[in-house]
Amino acid sequence: MNPIISAVTERIKARSAESYPQWLAMTKEMEQAGKGRSQLSCGNLAHVVAANCAQEKAAILDFLHANIAIVSGYNDMLSAHQPYKYYPDIIAKALAEYGHTSQVAGCVPAMCDGITQGQPGMEMSLFSRDIVAQATAITLSHNAFDATLLLSICDKIAPGQLIGALSFAHLPTTFVPVGPMGTGISNDEKVNVRQQYAAGEVDSAALLTMECQAYHSPGTCTFYGTANTNQLILEVMGLMLPGSAFVPPTSELRKVLTEETACRIAAAANQQSSQYRPLYQVMTAESLVNGLVAWLASGGSTNHSLHMVAIARSAGIILTWDDISDLSDVVPLLVRMYPNGPADINAFQQAGGVPTLIKTLHQRGLLNTNVKTAFGEFTDQMTTPSLQDGKLVWSPCADSTDSDVICTPEITFNPSGGLKVLKGNIGTSVIKVSAVAKQHQHITAPAKVFRCQNEVEKAYKQGLLDQDSIIVVTHNGPAANGMPELHKLMPILGNIQKKGYQVALVTDGRLSGASGKIPAAIHITPEALRGGAIGLIKDGDMMELNAITGELTVNADLTARSAPIENDIPAFTFGRNLFANLRKQVSSADTGVTIF
């Protein structure tokens, strides 16, 4: 095994030597209390089964069979979550054949960043993760369940459900995925039309036509953003059936995998069985590092520099950005999906998908093998499901069938994973460089400072940005306004770069996985509102962004400056008033942007 991977794993464990055993002891205390329903009074139990049919009532009340909690992120507006409408019936029917039952313990809020981009709702997006975590804990608080099925995919919902489930980690737990929508138009075409619209070369009708061709049916969006990064990481961490993350939602295999997941989690709930596998046995420092390695090797979303820290801490595991950066130095880029390449998630699945990626990483000594999955052992993850004569079978996965998407053994796209931590006199940030050309990874240019992406858009339309510059967007951190994603900037900065200028973005806001070809130092901490030096930068200050050496500096004596007095009235419309306390309580970016 790679010595750096091993060293980082041990470093995380040593740092967590106090907090992880505390979490484990709390979890085992719940486990030792026995089957949850046995702790309920007769009145409690009557409420549990009141709406069930006689057969289901009998099964739930005899305690001999499993009763599975379904925590659903269903709504029919999110394309990735719309198929979950049908999952409870599929699950219940599969379980009934074996005398088990399931109940929709609750539904959690599920918002879409694609809908709220550039809108007031984006200021609530990141906070929704912790709200989902709390909602998940509330659904499980009835203590009437033997195992948990988590139905979620998208950006904040899946991390939030996992954080919530980790407070009930004595229960066997797994995710039930949906899979991606079919490929619409090419990613190059998407980028071109967006940049043309930003430049005023096409109208909104052309833009809308293109967007509707790109996002067109049930399933996850096909680019490699946060939703698909969630699914890849969760499968690598052993939190779903092998090879199940990216099976299309309309296929028969998808339905059979959902049925199989339900039956296996029921078997895993029996404490007397060899298949018993509570979540705390799956969620370890080793499995966490495996998820991080796969994230880096696949060039996944920068949002996971926040989510993985928060998830880890929910299990008493203390993960830092330095851990991630050290891993990225030795984990090569082995996958090319947009925005790191032209292919989409369907091409990744056709090239072998997650099992092939795991095999590729294992061949290179980059994964911890002493892990358990929700349903088996490490080696089970390198198998691929298929239907043969209507029956579900797993076969050993092959090497990549498309070396332009997933590396074959003799190929490496890039020697590092492409995520770097930048440090300097304005704080600490992260940058994704897996799609940034070498000539753009080191930039020295004057700063142009803005307070929001709309100001940048206005300056661009006025022709004020046609020059070498580092665009600094301040006061977009979690305490200021919930740390929104600043996607409006990418077509604008892309057009400036196309004109031959050197341009970069520096911000305490977010960008998800879509920074693409633009060097973007994001998640800067401390943020401007909490006294961070980014709030002291002025127009014209010379700045240097060096993603090769990991440095981000401004050539100015910031100690001689004071932050401007804040006269802005906080935004309270469109529900943002309800999140004022979260903005006050939230932690910094490098500690996961969490209220826990």
ChimeraX attribute file (.defattr): number of C-alpha atoms within 10 A of each C-alpha:
attribute: neighborCount
match mode: 1-to-1
recipient: residues
	/A:1	13
	/A:2	13
	/A:3	11
	/A:4	16
	/A:5	24
	/A:6	17
	/A:7	14
	/A:8	20
	/A:9	22
	/A:10	14
	/A:11	16
	/A:12	19
	/A:13	20
	/A:14	13
	/A:15	15
	/A:16	20
	/A:17	14
	/A:18	13
	/A:19	16
	/A:20	22
	/A:21	14
	/A:22	14
	/A:23	20
	/A:24	16
	/A:25	11
	/A:26	15
	/A:27	21
	/A:28	16
	/A:29	12
	/A:30	16
	/A:31	17
	/A:32	9
	/A:33	10
	/A:34	13
	/A:35	20
	/A:36	18
	/A:37	21
	/A:38	15
	/A:39	13
	/A:40	15
	/A:41	9
	/A:42	12
	/A:43	8
	/A:44	14
	/A:45	18
	/A:46	13
	/A:47	10
	/A:48	19
	/A:49	18
	/A:50	10
	/A:51	10
	/A:52	13
	/A:53	9
	/A:54	10
	/A:55	11
	/A:56	17
	/A:57	17
	/A:58	13
	/A:59	18
	/A:60	24
	/A:61	17
	/A:62	11
	/A:63	15
	/A:64	11
	/A:65	19
	/A:66	26
	/A:67	26
	/A:68	30
	/A:69	25
	/A:70	27
	/A:71	26
	/A:72	27
	/A:73	28
	/A:74	22
	/A:75	18
	/A:76	13
	/A:77	13
	/A:78	21
	/A:79	22
	/A:80	27
	/A:81	24
	/A:82	18
	/A:83	19
	/A:84	22
	/A:85	14
	/A:86	10
	/A:87	19
	/A:88	19
	/A:89	13
	/A:90	16
	/A:91	23
	/A:92	19
	/A:93	17
	/A:94	21
	/A:95	25
	/A:96	15
	/A:97	10
	/A:98	13
	/A:99	17
	/A:100	23
	/A:101	25
	/A:102	27
	/A:103	20
	/A:104	14
	/A:105	21
	/A:106	16
	/A:107	17
	/A:108	24
	/A:109	16
	/A:110	24
	/A:111	23
	/A:112	19
	/A:113	22
	/A:114	13
	/A:115	12
	/A:116	16
	/A:117	17
	/A:118	18
	/A:119	11
	/A:120	17
	/A:121	19
	/A:122	24
	/A:123	26
	/A:124	24
	/A:125	23
	/A:126	26
	/A:127	23
	/A:128	22
	/A:129	28
	/A:130	24
	/A:131	19
	/A:132	25
	/A:133	24
	/A:134	19
	/A:135	20
	/A:136	30
	/A:137	21
	/A:138	15
	/A:139	20
	/A:140	22
	/A:141	14
	/A:142	16
	/A:143	19
	/A:144	23
	/A:145	23
	/A:146	27
	/A:147	29
	/A:148	29
	/A:149	25
	/A:150	23
	/A:151	24
	/A:152	29
	/A:153	29
	/A:154	25
	/A:155	29
	/A:156	29
	/A:157	30
	/A:158	25
	/A:159	25
	/A:160	27
	/A:161	29
	/A:162	27
	/A:163	27
	/A:164	25
	/A:165	27
	/A:166	26
	/A:167	23
	/A:168	26
	/A:169	27
	/A:170	25
	/A:171	29
	/A:172	29
	/A:173	31
	/A:174	29
	/A:175	28
	/A:176	27
	/A:177	31
	/A:178	31
	/A:179	28
	/A:180	27
	/A:181	24
	/A:182	21
	/A:183	20
	/A:184	17
	/A:185	15
	/A:186	16
	/A:187	19
	/A:188	13
	/A:189	12
	/A:190	15
	/A:191	15
	/A:192	14
	/A:193	20
	/A:194	25
	/A:195	22
	/A:196	17
	/A:197	18
	/A:198	23
	/A:199	15
	/A:200	11
	/A:201	10
	/A:202	14
	/A:203	12
	/A:204	11
	/A:205	10
	/A:206	13
	/A:207	17
	/A:208	13
	/A:209	10
	/A:210	17
	/A:211	16
	/A:212	12
	/A:213	14
	/A:214	21
	/A:215	19
	/A:216	14
	/A:217	17
	/A:218	22
	/A:219	25
	/A:220	28
	/A:221	27
	/A:222	26
	/A:223	26
	/A:224	27
	/A:225	24
	/A:226	23
	/A:227	26
	/A:228	24
	/A:229	25
	/A:230	28
	/A:231	27
	/A:232	26
	/A:233	26
	/A:234	26
	/A:235	27
	/A:236	31
	/A:237	26
	/A:238	27
	/A:239	25
	/A:240	25
	/A:241	28
	/A:242	24
	/A:243	26
	/A:244	27
	/A:245	27
	/A:246	25
	/A:247	24
	/A:248	22
	/A:249	21
	/A:250	16
	/A:251	10
	/A:252	13
	/A:253	19
	/A:254	21
	/A:255	18
	/A:256	18
	/A:257	23
	/A:258	21
	/A:259	19
	/A:260	17
	/A:261	25
	/A:262	29
	/A:263	21
	/A:264	18
	/A:265	27
	/A:266	27
	/A:267	23
	/A:268	25
	/A:269	26
	/A:270	20
	/A:271	15
	/A:272	9
	/A:273	10
	/A:274	9
	/A:275	17
	/A:276	21
	/A:277	25
	/A:278	29
	/A:279	26
	/A:280	21
	/A:281	17
	/A:282	25
	/A:283	23
	/A:284	21
	/A:285	25
	/A:286	24
	/A:287	27
	/A:288	26
	/A:289	26
	/A:290	26
	/A:291	22
	/A:292	25
	/A:293	28
	/A:294	30
	/A:295	26
	/A:296	31
	/A:297	31
	/A:298	28
	/A:299	31
	/A:300	35
	/A:301	25
	/A:302	25
	/A:303	22
	/A:304	24
	/A:305	25
	/A:306	20
	/A:307	25
	/A:308	25
	/A:309	23
	/A:310	28
	/A:311	25
	/A:312	22
	/A:313	22
	/A:314	20
	/A:315	24
	/A:316	23
	/A:317	26
	/A:318	24
	/A:319	28
	/A:320	18
	/A:321	22
	/A:322	14
	/A:323	20
	/A:324	23
	/A:325	22
	/A:326	18
	/A:327	27
	/A:328	24
	/A:329	16
	/A:330	19
	/A:331	27
	/A:332	24
	/A:333	26
	/A:334	27
	/A:335	27
	/A:336	27
	/A:337	25
	/A:338	23
	/A:339	25
	/A:340	26
	/A:341	19
	/A:342	15
	/A:343	22
	/A:344	24
	/A:345	27
	/A:346	20
	/A:347	19
	/A:348	24
	/A:349	22
	/A:350	15
	/A:351	21
	/A:352	22
	/A:353	25
	/A:354	29
	/A:355	28
	/A:356	27
	/A:357	28
	/A:358	25
	/A:359	23
	/A:360	22
	/A:361	20
	/A:362	16
	/A:363	12
	/A:364	14
	/A:365	15
	/A:366	25
	/A:367	27
	/A:368	20
	/A:369	15
	/A:370	9
	/A:371	21
	/A:372	22
	/A:373	26
	/A:374	29
	/A:375	26
	/A:376	18
	/A:377	14
	/A:378	19
	/A:379	17
	/A:380	19
	/A:381	26
	/A:382	22
	/A:383	21
	/A:384	21
	/A:385	19
	/A:386	18
	/A:387	13
	/A:388	9
	/A:389	7
	/A:390	10
	/A:391	9
	/A:392	13
	/A:393	12
	/A:394	16
	/A:395	11
	/A:396	15
	/A:397	20
	/A:398	16
	/A:399	18
	/A:400	23
	/A:401	16
	/A:402	14
	/A:403	18
	/A:404	20
	/A:405	26
	/A:406	31
	/A:407	22
	/A:408	17
	/A:409	15
	/A:410	6
	/A:411	12
	/A:412	16
	/A:413	18
	/A:414	14
	/A:415	14
	/A:416	23
	/A:417	29
	/A:418	25
	/A:419	26
	/A:420	27
	/A:421	23
	/A:422	26
	/A:423	20
	/A:424	14
	/A:425	16
	/A:426	22
	/A:427	19
	/A:428	24
	/A:429	26
	/A:430	26
	/A:431	26
	/A:432	30
	/A:433	26
	/A:434	28
	/A:435	20
	/A:436	20
	/A:437	13
	/A:438	11
	/A:439	8
	/A:440	19
	/A:441	20
	/A:442	19
	/A:443	20
	/A:444	19
	/A:445	20
	/A:446	22
	/A:447	24
	/A:448	21
	/A:449	24
	/A:450	18
	/A:451	14
	/A:452	17
	/A:453	19
	/A:454	14
	/A:455	12
	/A:456	23
	/A:457	17
	/A:458	12
	/A:459	14
	/A:460	19
	/A:461	13
	/A:462	10
	/A:463	9
	/A:464	11
	/A:465	21
	/A:466	18
	/A:467	16
	/A:468	19
	/A:469	24
	/A:470	28
	/A:471	23
	/A:472	26
	/A:473	25
	/A:474	26
	/A:475	23
	/A:476	26
	/A:477	29
	/A:478	31
	/A:479	23
	/A:480	22
	/A:481	21
	/A:482	27
	/A:483	27
	/A:484	28
	/A:485	24
	/A:486	22
	/A:487	18
	/A:488	17
	/A:489	22
	/A:490	22
	/A:491	22
	/A:492	22
	/A:493	28
	/A:494	22
	/A:495	20
	/A:496	22
	/A:497	19
	/A:498	12
	/A:499	11
	/A:500	11
	/A:501	17
	/A:502	23
	/A:503	27
	/A:504	28
	/A:505	22
	/A:506	25
	/A:507	30
	/A:508	30
	/A:509	27
	/A:510	26
	/A:511	25
	/A:512	22
	/A:513	23
	/A:514	24
	/A:515	30
	/A:516	20
	/A:517	21
	/A:518	25
	/A:519	28
	/A:520	28
	/A:521	29
	/A:522	27
	/A:523	30
	/A:524	29
	/A:525	26
	/A:526	21
	/A:527	28
	/A:528	24
	/A:529	20
	/A:530	16
	/A:531	13
	/A:532	20
	/A:533	23
	/A:534	27
	/A:535	26
	/A:536	20
	/A:537	24
	/A:538	17
	/A:539	14
	/A:540	13
	/A:541	16
	/A:542	18
	/A:543	20
	/A:544	20
	/A:545	27
	/A:546	19
	/A:547	27
	/A:548	12
	/A:549	13
	/A:550	18
	/A:551	19
	/A:552	24
	/A:553	17
	/A:554	22
	/A:555	12
	/A:556	15
	/A:557	10
	/A:558	17
	/A:559	8
	/A:560	7
	/A:561	12
	/A:562	11
	/A:563	16
	/A:564	8
	/A:565	6
	/A:566	7
	/A:567	6
	/A:568	6
	/A:569	6
	/A:570	11
	/A:571	14
	/A:572	12
	/A:573	10
	/A:574	12
	/A:575	13
	/A:576	18
	/A:577	11
	/A:578	12
	/A:579	16
	/A:580	17
	/A:581	11
	/A:582	17
	/A:583	22
	/A:584	12
	/A:585	14
	/A:586	18
	/A:587	16
	/A:588	20
	/A:589	30
	/A:590	21
	/A:591	20
	/A:592	24
	/A:593	26
	/A:594	23
	/A:595	16
	/A:596	13
